[in-house]
Amino acid sequence: MQYQRRNEIESAEMAEEVLLYDPASVKFCALNSTAAFVWQRLQGSRSLESLLSDVAHGYSVPDDGDVKRDLVTILDELTRLSFVDRVDAPADPASDVPDRTSMTEPPRYVAPRVRVMDETEVLSEFQVTSAGTTWWIM
């Protein structure tokens, strides 16, 4: 099984999160930095194992086994919200995660989180005017 983000989903970096918008359902959600890291890698279809490898190479990951559970949870949530599709696809493309040996200190892993938001929450949370988001919503 592979996962891939839906092409019609729009995304924007806001503060320390990435905001996703589905124009078909007028649905918003905010991704924390780890969920955004996963989202970035779903531009092409990717397997759970490939995403686990990317996280292991991109983050200082604890050895408690929660990472796989976290990724399954976030992928299920993004699929349920219709931001990501499960697809049958060929093997994963090569990963673009930087080699950890070239990093001084990889970021600390935090569990990926999705926060569903309505338009009012988006406007107040990110302190933007409705005129500033009109281009995005239309």
N, C-alpha and C positions, 0 to 999 in steps of 0.2 A: 504494500500500500504506500502510495506517495501522497504528499500534500502540496497544494499550490494556491497562492493567493488569487482571488478573482480579479480579472483585469479591470473591471469597472469600479473597483474600490479605489478611492482617493486617499492619500495620506499626506500629513503635514507634521513637521516637527514643531512641538509647542513646549517650551520650557524644557523639562527633562523627560518628557513623554513624547510618544508619537500618537497623533490623533488620526483615527480612521473614519471615513465617511462612506456610507453606501447610499448613493443617490436614489436608487430604486425603492428602498424602504425608508429613506430619510433617517437612517440609524447611525449613531456615532459611538465610538468607543475609544478609550485612551489606553495605550500600552505602556507599561513601565519599560525601563531600559533593556531588560533581558527579553521581554516579549517583543520589543522592537528589533532586537538582534535577530530573533527567530523570524519575524515578519520580513526583514530584509532578505533573508536567505530563501524565502518562499517565492521569489520572483520566477524561478523555474521550479519544476516539481522536485521534491526532496523526500527522502524516506526519514522515518524516525531515527534510524541508526546514524544516518548522515548528519542530521541536526544535532544528535547527541555528541558526535565527534566534533562538530563545529563549536559547541558550547564548551566542551572539554579543552579545546585548543584556544578559545577566546577568553576564558574566564579562569580564575582560581576557584576550582570546584571542590566542594567537600566530598569526602568518600562515603557518604552515608546512603547512597543509592536513591536519594530523593529526586535527583535531576531527571531521571527517566519518567518518574511519576509526574513531575512538574510539567515536562514537555507534553506528555500524553494529555494532561488536564488542559493545558493552554491550546493545544491543537484541537481537542474536542470542543472547547468553548468557542474558538474562532470558527470552527465548522458549523456548530449549532447556530451561531449568529450570522452565518452565510457570508463571512468575510474570506473564508478559505474553503476550497473544495478538496475532497479526496479523489484522486485520479489513479488510473492505471497508466503507468508511464515507464519508459526505459530507465536504465541505471542513472543514478544521480550525476549531475555535472561535477567537475572538480570544485573543491571548496576554495573560497577566497579568504578564508580566515588567516590572518597573519601568523607566521610561525612564532610560537611563544618564546623561543630562544632570542628573538630580536627585541622583545619587550623587556623593559626594566621591571615592571610589576603589572601583571594582568589584573583587570578589574575583578573585584570580589563578586562572586555569583550571588544573585538574589533571585528568589523564585519569580518566574514570569507571572504577570498579573494583567487581566483585562478588566477595565471599568467601563460599563455601559453608561452612556450619558445621553440626555436629551439636549435639544438645541439651547434651552435656557441655561443649563449647566455649563455647556461649552462656552457660551458667551460670558457668563459670570466668572468661570474658573480661569479662563485665559484672557479676560479683560479686553476683549475685542468688541468692536461695534458690529451690529448686524450688517451695516454697509461694508465692513471689512471682510465679512464672510460670504457676502452675496455671490461673488465670483465662484466660490467653492461649492455653495449649495445649489446653484443653478446649473 
